[in-house]
Amino acid sequence: MKRDGTFPRPLQAILWAGANSAAGATTGTVVGAFREGGFEPTIILISVLFGNVVGFTVLLSSSVVFPRVRGLSPLLRAALLILTLISGSVAGTALVIFLFPLYVIRDLTQSLAVFGINGVLALIVGAIVYIYEDLRARLAESLREIEEVRLVEAQLKEQAVRAELSALQARINPHFFFNTLNTISSLLADDPGRADDVLQRLAGLFRYTFKASDAGPVTLAEELAFVDDYLEIERARFGDRLRVVHEIVPTALATRVPGLILQPLVENSVAHGIAPRIEGGSVRIAARVEGADLVVEVGDDGQGLKGAAREGEDFSWLIRDGHGLGNVRRRLEALYDRSASIHLLAGPGGRGASVFLRIPAGTTPARFPRNGPPETRAHMASGGS
């Protein structure tokens, strides 16, 4: 069968010929059974011939005439279709007369009975076929409209993803930016080399965010390089108060993830976990592949979550729209529907918190922008820093 569910034309012709012959033979048998003078095989032959002529008239008209009259008014369409069927009946009658002129003249009453019965059958079968074709055409139109709606929906979701990326791009925390400028200013006198390094990393962050809004997914290695630059800038400000630990399984590095998906998690740990504590703390970034998913954990041993009673207690209800973690959740929903997740869990002993991302690792969602990955500096930390 074809992709649209219909049979190929040659097979349709064979099936129609069999059905037409069976219908014609049945009609001829019924007429012959009531014939005066006994049954005569010629009646069946005439009926089979007539049935095929009318049957193929229905087939051709349904495939050729019907598609061209669907746009007309119902009354005019019905008149044209009936005219087509009657024309087929007339053609069948003329052919029978041409092939069996002596029989028709000799037994005119029985011949007319065959013609009349087959003519009525032609109208009935034609009406059924036309109704079926009309329903099939309506169904095809409905499916086409549904597909168009799905396409528009997918385009809108992709636009939403792009808008979210653009919002993230424009949303480099102003406090972070000004704090970084102050850090650079304070380093210029005592350590100009370090100041230049921080400035270069800050420029790299901006380049990455500008390109990420027009790019597809990036590798985890690229995203971690971006996060490393961000943390190095923060370390220039916090000094030894901020420690970073990486626990990255090498097989996870090639997995593709949405750009700018990890930085809000790291920023959340630094701002809410480490910064409030005088003694500071550690930020831990871990990644591994579990089955078909990439699991990324960003945690800290800092201030912790208020009200946390035990390690691993779920505080995901704190993730709200309009904040860093809420933005990440919205992006995951837009890109992966329900196949990706984000959870906020309490750390051990009430200290610190961890955010877990679970992202499908094997496929790239069609909603990702497709303009290629952003260019980043080849910088990757492997281990504690």
C-alpha positions in Angstrom: 0.0 0.0 0.0 1.0 3.6 -0.5 1.9 5.9 2.4 -1.5 7.5 2.2 -3.2 4.2 2.9 -4.5 3.6 -0.7 -3.7 0.6 -2.9 -1.6 1.0 -6.1 -3.6 1.7 -9.3 -3.0 -1.7 -10.9 -4.1 -3.5 -7.7 -7.2 -1.2 -7.5 -8.1 -2.1 -11.1 -7.8 -5.9 -10.3 -9.9 -5.6 -7.1 -12.5 -3.5 -8.9 -12.7 -5.9 -11.8 -13.3 -8.8 -9.4 -16.0 -6.9 -7.4 -17.7 -5.6 -10.6 -17.7 -9.1 -12.1 -19.1 -10.6 -8.9 -21.9 -8.0 -8.7 -22.7 -8.3 -12.4 -22.9 -12.1 -12.2 -25.1 -11.9 -9.1 -27.5 -9.5 -10.9 -27.6 -11.7 -14.0 -28.3 -14.8 -12.0 -31.2 -13.1 -10.2 -32.7 -11.8 -13.5 -32.2 -15.2 -15.2 -33.9 -17.1 -12.4 -37.1 -15.2 -13.1 -36.8 -15.4 -16.9 -39.5 -17.2 -18.8 -38.1 -20.0 -20.9 -35.4 -20.9 -18.4 -31.9 -19.8 -17.4 -29.5 -18.6 -20.1 -25.8 -18.0 -19.5 -25.7 -15.1 -21.9 -27.5 -13.0 -19.4 -24.7 -13.5 -16.9 -22.1 -12.5 -19.5 -24.0 -9.4 -20.3 -24.4 -8.5 -16.6 -20.7 -9.0 -15.9 -19.8 -6.8 -18.9 -22.2 -4.2 -17.9 -21.1 -4.3 -14.2 -17.5 -3.7 -15.2 -18.3 -0.8 -17.5 -20.3 0.9 -14.8 -17.9 -0.1 -12.0 -14.9 1.4 -13.8 -17.0 4.4 -14.6 -17.4 4.8 -10.8 -13.7 4.2 -10.2 -12.5 6.7 -12.8 -15.0 9.4 -11.9 -14.1 9.1 -8.2 -10.4 9.5 -8.9 -10.6 12.0 -11.8 -13.9 13.9 -11.5 -14.5 14.0 -7.8 -11.2 15.8 -6.9 -12.1 18.5 -9.4 -15.6 19.2 -8.3 -15.0 19.3 -4.5 -14.9 23.1 -4.6 -18.4 23.4 -6.2 -21.7 23.8 -4.4 -23.2 20.5 -3.1 -26.1 20.7 -5.6 -23.9 21.3 -8.6 -21.5 18.7 -7.4 -24.2 16.0 -7.0 -25.7 16.8 -10.5 -22.3 16.4 -12.1 -21.5 13.2 -10.3 -25.0 11.7 -11.2 -24.5 12.8 -14.8 -21.1 11.0 -14.8 -22.6 7.8 -13.5 -25.5 7.9 -15.9 -23.1 8.5 -18.8 -21.2 5.3 -17.7 -24.5 3.4 -17.7 -25.3 4.7 -21.2 -21.8 3.7 -22.4 -22.3 0.2 -20.9 -25.7 -0.1 -22.6 -24.2 0.9 -26.0 -21.4 -1.5 -25.6 -23.7 -4.4 -24.8 -25.9 -3.6 -27.7 -22.9 -3.5 -30.0 -21.6 -6.8 -28.8 -25.0 -8.6 -28.5 -27.3 -6.9 -31.0 -29.3 -10.1 -31.9 -29.8 -11.1 -28.2 -31.0 -7.7 -27.2 -33.5 -7.5 -30.1 -34.7 -11.1 -29.4 -35.1 -10.6 -25.6 -35.5 -6.9 -25.2 -37.5 -7.0 -21.9 -34.9 -9.1 -20.0 -32.1 -7.0 -21.4 -33.7 -3.8 -20.3 -34.2 -5.4 -16.8 -30.5 -6.1 -16.6 -29.7 -2.6 -17.7 -32.1 -1.0 -15.2 -30.9 -3.0 -12.3 -27.3 -2.3 -13.1 -28.0 1.4 -13.6 -29.6 1.5 -10.1 -26.6 -0.3 -8.7 -24.2 2.1 -10.4 -25.9 5.0 -8.7 -25.9 3.3 -5.3 -22.3 2.2 -5.6 -21.3 5.6 -7.0 -23.0 7.4 -4.1 -21.2 5.2 -1.5 -17.9 5.7 -3.2 -18.3 9.4 -3.4 -19.4 9.6 0.2 -16.3 7.6 1.2 -14.0 9.8 -1.0 -15.5 12.9 0.5 -14.9 11.6 4.1 -11.4 10.6 3.2 -10.6 14.0 1.7 -12.0 15.7 4.8 -9.9 13.5 7.0 -6.8 14.2 4.9 -7.5 17.9 5.2 -8.0 17.7 9.0 -4.7 15.8 9.3 -3.0 18.4 7.2 -4.4 21.2 9.4 -3.3 19.3 12.6 0.2 18.9 11.1 0.3 22.6 10.3 -0.7 23.4 13.9 2.0 21.1 15.2 4.5 22.8 13.0 3.5 26.2 14.2 3.6 25.0 17.8 7.1 23.7 17.3 8.2 27.0 15.7 6.7 28.9 18.6 8.5 26.7 21.1 11.7 27.2 19.3 11.1 30.9 19.3 10.5 30.7 23.1 13.8 28.9 23.5 15.6 31.6 21.5 13.9 34.3 23.5 14.9 32.5 26.7 18.5 32.3 25.5 18.4 36.0 24.6 17.1 36.9 28.0 19.9 34.9 29.6 22.4 36.6 27.3 21.1 40.0 28.4 20.9 38.9 32.0 24.6 38.7 33.0 24.1 39.7 36.6 24.8 43.4 36.9 26.2 42.8 40.4 28.6 40.2 39.0 29.7 42.5 36.2 30.4 45.5 38.5 32.0 43.3 41.1 34.3 42.0 38.4 35.2 45.5 37.2 36.0 46.4 40.9 38.1 43.3 41.2 40.0 44.2 38.0 40.5 47.7 39.2 41.9 46.5 42.6 44.3 44.1 40.8 45.7 46.6 38.4 48.1 48.0 40.9 49.3 44.9 42.7 48.9 42.1 40.1 48.4 43.5 36.6 48.9 40.1 35.0 46.0 38.7 37.1 43.9 41.7 36.2 44.5 41.1 32.5 43.6 37.4 32.9 40.3 38.3 34.7 39.5 40.8 31.9 40.2 38.2 29.2 37.9 35.7 31.0 35.2 38.3 31.3 35.4 39.0 27.5 35.2 35.3 26.9 32.0 35.0 28.9 30.4 37.8 26.8 31.5 36.2 23.6 30.1 32.8 24.6 26.7 34.3 25.7 26.4 36.3 22.5 27.0 33.3 20.3 24.9 30.9 22.5 21.6 32.6 21.6 22.1 31.7 17.9 23.7 28.3 18.4 22.6 24.7 18.8 23.6 22.5 21.7 27.2 22.6 22.9 29.3 19.8 24.4 29.5 19.5 28.1 33.2 20.2 27.8 32.4 23.6 26.2 29.9 24.4 28.8 32.2 23.4 31.6 35.0 25.6 30.1 32.6 28.6 30.2 31.7 27.8 33.8 35.4 27.5 34.7 35.9 31.0 33.4 33.0 32.3 35.5 34.4 30.6 38.6 37.9 31.9 38.0 36.6 35.4 37.9 34.7 34.8 41.2 37.8 33.3 42.7 39.7 36.5 41.9 37.1 38.3 44.1 36.7 35.7 46.9 40.2 34.4 47.0 40.7 31.3 49.1 37.2 31.5 50.4 36.0 29.9 47.1 37.2 26.4 46.3 36.1 24.4 43.2 36.0 20.6 42.9 35.4 18.8 39.6 34.2 15.2 39.4 33.6 14.7 35.7 33.5 11.3 34.1 35.4 11.6 30.8 32.7 9.8 28.8 30.2 12.6 29.7 32.3 15.4 28.1 31.1 14.8 24.6 27.4 14.9 25.6 25.6 17.8 24.1 23.7 20.2 26.4 21.9 23.5 26.0 24.3 26.4 26.1 24.3 28.5 29.3 22.5 25.7 31.2 25.0 25.3 34.0 26.1 28.9 34.8 22.9 29.7 36.7 23.4 26.7 38.9 27.0 27.6 39.7 26.0 31.2 40.3 23.2 30.1 42.7 25.8 28.1 44.7 28.2 31.0 44.9 25.7 33.6 45.7 23.5 31.7 48.2 25.8 29.1 49.5 29.4 30.5 49.6 29.1 34.3 49.7 27.1 34.6 53.0 29.7 32.6 54.9 32.9 34.4 56.2 34.9 31.2 55.8 33.5 30.5 52.3 33.2 27.0 51.1 33.5 24.7 48.1 31.5 24.4 44.9 31.4 20.8 43.5 30.6 20.1 39.9 30.0 16.5 38.9 28.8 14.8 35.7 28.2 11.3 34.7 26.2 9.3 32.2 23.4 7.0 33.6 21.8 4.9 31.0 20.4 7.2 28.3 20.7 10.3 30.5 23.4 12.8 31.5 23.3 13.6 35.2 25.0 16.8 36.3 25.3 17.9 39.9 26.2 21.4 41.1 26.5 21.5 44.9 28.1 23.5 47.7 28.9 23.0 51.4 27.8 26.5 52.2 24.9 28.1 54.1 22.4 25.5 53.2 18.6 25.5 52.8 16.5 27.0 55.6 14.5 24.2 57.3 16.5 21.3 55.9 16.3 18.4 58.3 18.2 15.6 56.5 20.5 15.1 53.5 18.7 14.7 50.2 15.5 16.3 51.3 13.8 17.6 48.2 13.4 21.4 48.1 12.5 21.6 44.4 9.3 23.5 45.4 11.6 26.5 46.0 12.5 26.7 42.3 10.4 29.7 41.1 10.0 31.3 37.7 11.9 34.5 37.3 15.0 33.3 39.1 18.1 31.4 37.9 16.9 27.9 38.6 13.4 28.7 37.4 14.8 29.9 34.1 16.7 26.6 33.7 13.6 24.6 34.4 11.6 26.6 31.8 14.3 26.0 29.2 14.4 22.3 29.9 10.6 22.0 29.6 10.7 23.9 26.3 13.6 21.8 24.9 12.8 18.3 26.2 9.2 18.4 27.4 9.1 16.0 30.4 12.2 13.9 29.5 14.5 16.3 31.4 14.3 17.4 35.1 15.9 19.7 37.7 15.8 19.0 41.5 17.1 21.0 44.5 18.2 18.8 47.4 19.5 19.6 50.8 23.2 18.8 51.7 24.5 16.6 54.6 23.9 17.9 58.1 21.9 20.8 56.9 25.0 22.3 55.2 25.0 23.2 51.6 22.6 22.2 48.8 22.8 20.4 45.5 21.1 20.9 42.2 20.7 17.9 39.9 20.1 18.1 36.2 19.0 15.0 34.2 19.1 15.5 30.5 18.6 12.9 27.6 22.1 12.2 26.4 21.4 10.2 23.2 19.3 12.6 21.0 19.2 16.3 20.1 15.7 17.8 20.4 14.4 19.4 17.2 13.6 22.6 19.0 17.3 23.5 19.4 18.4 26.3 17.1 20.6 24.7 14.4 23.2 27.3 13.5 26.1 25.4 15.0 27.9 25.5 18.3 29.5 28.7 19.7 33.2 29.3 19.4 34.9 29.1 22.8 38.4 29.2 24.1 40.0 25.8 24.5 40.1 25.9 28.3 39.1 22.9 30.4 40.0 22.2 34.1 40.4 18.6 35.0 40.3 18.2 38.7 40.2 20.5 41.7 41.2 24.1 41.4 
